[in-house]
C-alpha cells in the first residue's frame, strides 16, 4: 500500500481525502488476510477525519445559502463500526459526534448515545446503592 507516498506528493486536500478513504476501504476488505489491516485502518480513518476538520473543503463540493454540501464519507463510519463491534462505544460515539459536523453520522450519534446510556445505567445497577 502506497498511501504514505501518495500523501507526500503534491495534491489538494480532496485528493488526500480520497486516497485515505480508498485505503480504509481496501484495508477493510483485506482485514481477514492481513492482520495489520485494522490497525492501519484506524490510523488512516483518524487521519482522514483530522484532514476533514482542518480542511473542510476536502469533503465539500458545493455551497448553498453559505452552507457547504459534503460528500459522503465512508472511512470514518467504517472505523466507528469497527470500534462499536469491539465494544469501544464511548470512543465510537466521540468519532460519530465529530463526523456529525459534516452533516453525516447523526443517526450513529443517536444509536451510540443510547447504547452508552444503557451501559452506564447497567453499570449503576451493578454497583448497587452506595
N, C-alpha and C positions, 0 to 999 in steps of 0.2 A: 504494500500500500504506500503510495507516494503522497500522502496528504501533507506531510510536513514540507515537502518540496513545493507543492502547489501553493501552500500558504506563504512561502518565502518569495514567490515570483510576483512581479507587479500585477496588480489587478484591482478591481473595485471591491467594496465591502460585499456587494451582492454576489460577486464571483466566489469569494471566500465562503459565504453562507452556503452556496450550492455545493461547493467542494465538501464542506463539513457535513451537510445533510446527506449527501450521497455516501460518504464514508460511514456514517451511522447506519444507514440503510443496508449497506453491504456487510458491515460487521454483524448486524442483527441476523442477516441471512446465513452468515458463516459461524454463528456462535457455537454450534454443536461440534464442528470440526476444528475450531480454533479456540483453545482455552483462554487465550488472552483477549479475545474479541470483546467481551463485555467490559473489561477494564478500559480498553481503548474507546469503546462506545461511550462510556461515561465521560471520558476526557473530551472527546470531540463534541458531544452534545452540550456539555457545560461551556466549552469554548464558543460554540455557536450561539448559545444564549447570551454570553457576555458580549459577543460581537453585536448581537441584535440590540442589546441595551446601550452599547456605546455608539452604535451607528444604525439607528432605526431604518435609515434608507436602504440598508442591506436587505430588508424584507418588505419594503413598501414599494408600491408601484404607481399609486395614483393618490391625488389629494382632492377630496370633495368637501366643500364647505370647511376648508382648512383642517380637515381630519384625514389622516393617511389611511389608505386601504392596504392591508398587509397580505402578503402571500401566505398560503397555508404552510405552516412549518411542521415537519414530521419528526425532526431529530429530538426535540425536547419532549414531546409526548411519548416517544419511544423510551426515553430514559425514565420518565415518570412511571410508565407501565412496568418497567423493569424494577424500579425501586418499590413500587406497590407489591409486586409479586414477592419480593424479598422481605416484605414486612416493614420497610422503611417509610412508613406512612407520613410522618412529620416532614421528612426531607422531601418526599414526593409532593406534599401539599405546598411547601415553600416554593418549589420549582413551578408548580401549576399557577401559583399566585403571580410569580414573575412573568410567566407566559401570558397570563390574562391581560397584561398591559398592552399586548399586541392583538387584542380582540380575539383571542383563542384560549381555550382551556377553562373557560368559566364553568363548564359542566364538570370538569375534573376537580376544580376547586370545591364545588358543591358536594360532589361524591366523596372526595377525600376528607373534607371537613366533617362530614357525617361519620365516617369511619374513625377518624381521630377522636371525635367526641364520644363515640361509643366505647372505644378502647379506654379513654380516660374515665368514663363512668364505671366501666367494669373494674378498672384498677382501684377506684374509690371503694367499690363494693368489697373487693378482696381485702383491702386494708382494714375494713371494718370501722366501727366507731373509735374515736380517739380516747 
